[in-house]
């Protein structure tokens, strides 16, 4: 919606989107507007819609949304496909740094509190080792494993091992 300040838009995993989305985004950004087909076909030429601002509404005329300030768009990609050069020229690329034991320990502490016991250090170190072997794992798996396995909630070593294996299964295909 038009506004005094730019909005932020997150498009997560754009590489899994329709093939035309990058080109369609370029078109929208070049024109500074886009059409909502359902509202363009609506019997009323002026339709009031709710916005993300609490209690705010905005009038859409003829199904057309026009911006005053261009949004900041953050795209994430897993690198599973290539994008058109005109699209990439308009992007500022940031590759996530390699995850290290100190970085992951900081992430765990931010979510679960201070890391002071061996189970957490062991899990984080093993997780980094597996990442370095190019295993496909997600940080939320590590967080779940640390949350459930640290402390003395699960006394049985065999059960702990099975749970750890289950929580930290590789996310690879097949």
N, C-alpha and C positions, 0 to 999 in steps of 0.2 A: 504494500500500500504506500501511497505517497506519504512523505513525512519530512520533517525538518532535518532529521539526521539519517544517515544511511542505516539500513537494516543489515543484519547478518543472516546468511542462509547457509545451512550445512547440507551438503549432499554426500551422504556416506556411501562408500564403495561404488563410485561412478562407473567403474569397469564392469559392473554387473547390470548397468542400466541399458535401456534401448540403445541401439547403435547410433541413432540420430540425435540423442540428447546433447552431446557436445556442440554439434552444429546448431541445434535449436537454441541452446543457451547463447551462442554467439549472436544469433539473430535477435533474440530478446534484448541482449545488452547493447547491441548496435542501435536498435530502434528506441530503447528505453520504455518499451511497453509490450504487453502480451494480451492475447484474447482468451477469455474463458468461454469456450464454445457453448456450454450449457446456458450461460447468462446472455450470450449473444443471440441465442434462439428464443430466449424467454419472451413472453408476451408483453411484459413491461420493459420499456427501454431503460428505466432507471431502477436498479435493484439495490437495496441496502443490505450489506453483509456485516457480520461481526468480524473483528480483527483480533490479533493476538494481544492487543492492549486491553487490559481489564475494563469492561464496560464500553469500550469504543466501538463505533460503527463507521462504515465508510460506504458512500454511494458509488456504485459501479454503473457507468453509462455505456449502453450498447455492448456490454460484455468486455469492455476494454479497461485494463489496468495500466495506468501510466505512472512512472516514477518521477520524482523530483530529484532524488539523490540515488545514485546507483548503489546497489547492495555490495557488501563485502561477502564474497562467496568462498566458502571453505569446502574443498572437495577432498575426499579420501579415496585412495585406490590401492588395491593389492598388487598392482602391476600385471594384471592378467590379460590386458589388451593394450594395443597402441591407440593413440588419439591423433586426430588430424593436426597438422603443423599449425594452421591458423589458430586453433584452440590452444595449443601448447604455448604459442608466442604470447598469449595473454595471461598465462599462469606464472605465478612465482612458485617454484618447486622447492619443497622441503622434504628431504629424506629423513625418516626417523633414524636416530643414532642407534648403533648396536647396543642392545641391552647388556648391562654388566651387573655383577653382584652388588656393587654399591648403589647403582640406579634402582635395581629391583628391590633392594632392601629399603630404600627410601619410599618407593611406591607402597610396599607392604606396610611400612610404618605409618604412612599417610592414611591408609585405609583401616588398619587394624591396631594401631598403637605401637609402642616401642618394642623392638625386637631384642629380646634378651636371652632367649634360650636356644639350645642346639638344634632342635627340630626345625625351626625356621631357617637357620643358617644352612642346614643340610639341604632343605627343600629348595632354597634359592640357588645354592651352588649347583645342585643337580639339574635344576631348570635351565640355568645358563649353559651348562655343559651340553644339554640336549639341543638348545638353540644353536650352539656353535657347531653341532653335527647336522645342522639344517633341518631339524625336526620342526614340524609346524605345530606350534603351541601358542596359546593366548594367555596374556597376563591374568585375566580373570580366572583361569584354571589354577594358576599359582595362588591367587588370593583365596580361592575356595579351599585348596589343599592346606594352606597355612592355617586358615580359620578352623578347619575341622580337625587337623592333626596335631596342632601344638597343644602344649599342656598335657594333662593326663586323662582326658576324656575317654580315650580308647586305650585300654590297658593291654589287650591281646595283640601281640606283635604281628601275628598272621593277618588278623583283621585290619590292622593299620597298613600293612603292606598292600593288601588287596584294595583298600580304599584309595591309597595313594596311586596305585596303578590305574584305577578307574578314573580318578579325578584328573590325572595327567596323561590321558591317552592322547596320542598324536591326532591332529586334525586333518591329516592328509586324506586324499581321496582314495577310495578302494580299500 
